[in-house]
Amino acid sequence: QVQLVESGGGLVQPGGSLRLSCTGSGRAFSNYAINWFRQAPGKEREVVAAIRWNSYNSIYADSVKGRFTISRDNAKNTVYLQMNSLKPEDTAVYYCGAASMGRWVPQPNHDDMSYWGKGTLVTVSS
């Protein structure tokens, strides 16, 4: 089992940048694929990016490709989401999630996740 805690959200102007962190508890975290999701008001939770335990694979939603970068530092039990060129439509609560046993899901959906953090709010506004 793993516990996930997000941090790094806040208010940023359009075109700005933020870096989110997902920190996990336990030695198993370094073996877990980690997924970033977001949920805007009135919308379903959608995947943003995901990364394998060894960083060999990563995926991105089309809406964030070229602007967001997912990475991890297993020595720190942390996965990062660097978000550049932010747009108002990126405003959402951002969550990190993991599937059962930390398995890699090639096309992750929120239903695939067994573990969630509580989320961090990102607001992009002038």
C-alpha positions, 0 to 999 in steps of 0.5 A: 500500500502507498500513501500519496500527497500532492503539493505545489499548487497555487495561483498563476497568471496565464503563460506562467509555470508551476511544479507539482510534487507527488510524494509517496510513503513506503519503499514500494513507491519507487516501484509504482507507476504514478499518474497525474489527473486533474478535475475541473469544476463540473467535469470528470477527472481526466489523466494528464500524464503518467510515468513508469517506475523506472521512467522508461515510459511516460504519456501525456494528454494531448491537451498538455503535450509540449507544455507539461513534463512528468519526471520522478526522483525515486530516491526522494519518493517524489514524482513531479509535474512541471507545467509551463505555458499555463492556460486558464483551461488548466485550472483544476484540482490536480491529483496523483494516483496509482493503480493496484500494485503500482502497475503501469496502465497504458491508457489510464482512467480514474477507474483504474486507480486504487490510491489517490492523494487529496489533490492540490488546486491550480488556478490560472487567472490574470 
